Amino acid sequence: MAVQDRHLMNHAESWNAQGAADMPAGHSAFSHRWLSDFTYGLLNPLRLEREEWEDLPITRLAPPELKVQAEFMPLLLSFNDLTAPQRAILLGRIEAREQQGNSYLCGLLSSDAEKSVLSAHLSRLLVMTRQDNGQRYLLRYYDPRVMRHLQWLLTDKQRVEFCGPISVWSWPASSGWITGRRLARYSPGQRLVLHPHQWATLERLALTNRALTELEILAPDLSQNDALFQRLDAALLQASTELALTDSEDWLFCAIQSVRFHPQIHHHPQLLERLGQAATKMGSYAAACADLDDSAWLSMAEELNSRMPTA
């Protein structure tokens, strides 16, 4: 069975995700000592030129199921295996990418495990199997846009299973690097298994990330954090179920407007009428709302707020 290329995914007793002062703080301030603080780096070969990594001590991460696609899979770079000249070359490449506004590394890892054990865990983690239908999916943990969701999506137990032999995992974000620490003991036999509702969220992840990209332009002052991610996911679910919309573009439109103006904005009488028109004519809800500007949306939001009872 082929592995579906989906945009998936996010310790004494839990996982602690934070942006710590002594950990990576941003793309433009990469510290040379991080090559000593961490033991491995993750690279995405699709975002780098081959000559940027082929002369370094890398291990390609790819399970048997992805043998044919191995050249597209992430690379594990061992910092401890770097020679002094290679270390200088690596730092130069990191700085060059940062000057372009990009990150050379898509992850920083700390692990005491043998490289073979770590690479086996990371390779296995790339392919996730749904328990309900047996379908297999690619988990792009080497994509920071996926990693940012795993910390709120996974349970404490699942985060331990996800990290495996990795004690500290950092990944780049628009506001700097985020650091997750595995605080619970990991047993080698543990395997990450997702619940049905988590699979549903992962299926919506591409739309969630598209919404976040649009919100960076439409609402630049809106903090992009776990709370916002969950609000968007809930709004996407509402659009496909409660509002009975069938077009994913309409789901995206609904989610963005819900976050920008009001959680129940689409229940305003004016919009309920347009929802009905879209359903009757099998047309686009977004197109049916094309004549509404921001002031109209704000006015409807104010009307909804005025109807809410106050204590």
N, C-alpha and C positions, 0 to 999 in steps of 0.2 A: 504494500500500500504506500502510495507516494506521500511525502511529507508536504502538507499545505503551507505555503509561504505566507503566513498571516503575521500581521504587525502586533504580536503579543508582548504580553508579559505572559512591572511592585506586580555570655548570655546566661546569666543565672536562670532567668525564666522568660526573657523576652529579647526583642531586637530594639536597639536604640539608634535611631537615625537622627543625625544632627550635623550642623555646620560648626565644627569646633575651631577654636582659634589656632590650635597647633596642627590642624589638618589643612588640606588644600582649601584655599580661600577664594580662588578666582582664576580665570583663564590667563589674565595678564600678569600674574604674580607667582609663576611656578617656581618653587624653591628647589634648589639643587639637592637639598637634604632629603627630599621625598624619595629619591632613588635609594636612600639608605633606610628610611622609615618603612618603606614598603618592599616587598620581595618580588612582586610581579606587576606587569602592566598588561592591559588588554588593548589590542589594536583592531580596528576595522579596516581590512584591506580594500574595501570598496570606497573608502574615503581618503586613501593614501596612494601615492605612486609606488610601484613595486620597488624602485630603488631607495625608497625611504625606509624599508624594513628588511630587505633580503640579505643584507650583510650583518644582521644582528642575530643573537641566539634566541630564535623564536620557535615555537611549537604550534603547528596548525591544529585547531580544535575542530574535530569533525567525527561524529559517530559513524558506524558502518552505513546507516540509513542515508547519510548525506555524502557518501564517498564521491558520487558524481559531481556534487556541488561543492566539494571541499575548497576549491579556490576562492569561494565567496564567503567562507566561514571565518570567524574571528581568529586572531593570533594571540598566543600567550608569550610574553617577553619576560625572560628571567633576568632581573637586575643583578643578581649575584653572579651570573655567568658573564657579565660584561667585562671586557678588558678596559683598562684606563682610556685608550684611544676610542673605543666604542662608546664609553660613557660620555666622552666629550662630544662625539658625533651625535649621540642621541639628544643631549641637551641642546645642541645647535638646531636640530630638527624640531624639537619641541618649541623653542623660542621663535623659529621661523614661522611655524604654524600659528602661534599666538599672535604674531604681528599681522597675520592675515585675518584674525578674528576667529580662528578655528582652534580646536583642541587636537593635538596629535594623538593623545591617549584617550580611550573611551572608558577606562577604568584603572584603578590602582588597587592592588590586592595584597593582603598580608596573610601568610599561611606558613605553618611549620611542617606541613606535609611534603612528602617527596613530590618532585615535579610530575612524575608519572601518575601519582594518585590524584593530584590536583587537576591535571589535564583530562584524566578519565572522568572526573566529576563534572567538569565544565563541558566536556563533549556530550556526556549523557544528558545534561541539563538542557541542551539545545533542542531536544525533541521531547515534546510533551504529548502524552496519549490521553484522550478523553475516555473515561471509564464507561460512559453510557453508550458510545457508538464505535469506539475503537479507532477513531480518526486520529491522526498524528499531526501536530502543529510545530512550527518553528518558534521557539521562545527567544526573541532577540534581546537578551540581557546585555548585549554589547551596544545597544542603542540607548543612550540616556533618556530618550523620550519614552521608552518602555520602563526603564529602571525607576523613573520618578513615580510611577504608579504602583509598583510592587510593594512599596513600604506601607501603603494604606490598604491595599487589596489582600495581602497575605496575612494569615493569622500568625501569632507568635511561634507556634509549632512549625508552621510552614516556612517561616523565615529561617529557622534553624536548618530545615531540610534543604532550603534553597542555597544557603551559604555553604553547607557541608563543611569541608576542612578549612574554609576561609574565615579567619577571625575578624578581619576588617575589610570592608569593600567601599571604595569611594568612586563617585562618578561625577562628571561635569554637569552643571546646570547653568541657566542663564545668569543666576545671581551668584555663582561660585560653585565650589565642589561640595557635594553632600556626602557625608560619611555614615555608614551603617556598621555597627559592631555586633557580632554574634556573641551573646552573653551566656548562652546555654551550651552545655556539652553536646557534642554531635557524635552519634554512633554511625559507623561506616555503612550499616545496612539500611539507614533511613533514606527514603525516596520521597520527593515532592509529588503530592497528588492534589489536584485542584477539585473544588466542589462545583456542582452545576451552575450555581449563581455566579461563581467567579469566571467560569468559561463565558457566560453571557456578557459579563463586563468586558472581558478581553476581546470578544467579538466586536464590541463597540469602541475599542481603544483607538482605532484609526480615526474615527469621527471625533472622539474626544480631543485628540491631538490637533486635528484640523480646527476645531473650535478654539482651542488655546492659541493657535497661530493667529486666527482672525481677531481674537480678543486683544492680542498684543497691539493691534492697530486701532480697533474700535474702542477699547477701554484700557489704555496703557497704564492707568493708575490702579487697576484691579490686581490685587496680589494673587499670583499664581502659586497656590499651595494645595495641600491635601483636601482642605474644605472645598475649594473651588472644583477640584477634580471630581469629587464625589457629587457636588451639585450638578455638574455637567452630565455625569453618567446618569443620575436620577432623571434629569430633564430629557435625555435621549430616550430613556426607557418609557417615560410618560408619553412622549410623542408617538412612539411605536405601539403603545398599548391603549392607554386611556384616550388619547386623541385619535387613535385609529388611522394614523397616517402610514402610508406604505412606501413612500419614496425616502431614501436615506438623506437626500439633500434637504427635504422638508424637516427631517429629524434634526439635522444640523442647524437649520434656521431656527427652529423652535427652541433648541437648547441655548443658542446664543442670545435670543431675545429674552428668554426666561431669566438668564443670568444678568443681563444688562438692565432690565426694567422691573420685573416682578415675577416671583416664582409661579404665580397663577395667572400671568398675563393673558394666556391663551383661553382663559375662561371668561374674559370680558365679552359682553354681548356682541360687540362689533366684530370680534374675532371669531366667536362661535358661528356667526353667520358666514364668514369667509371659509371657515373649516367645512361647513356644510356644503358650500358651493364647490369647494375643491373635491369633496367626496362625491358629489352628484355628477360633476362634469369630468371626474377622473383627471382633474388638472392639478397644478402645483399650488400648494398653500402659500409658498413663498411668493409666487407670481401674483396670487390673489391679494397679497399685502404690499405689492410693489409701490402703490400710491401713498403709503403711509411714511411720513418722515419721523425723525426722532421726537419732535415735539408732540406728534400724535400719540406715539407710544408712551411718552412721559405722562401725557394727559390721561390716558387709560389707566396707567399705573396709579396715578393719584386718585382716580375714581375708585379703584379697587381698595386702596388704603383707607379711603374715607368710609368705606362700608364695613371695615373690620371693627368689631367691638373693642372698646378700651376698658381697662380695669377701673 
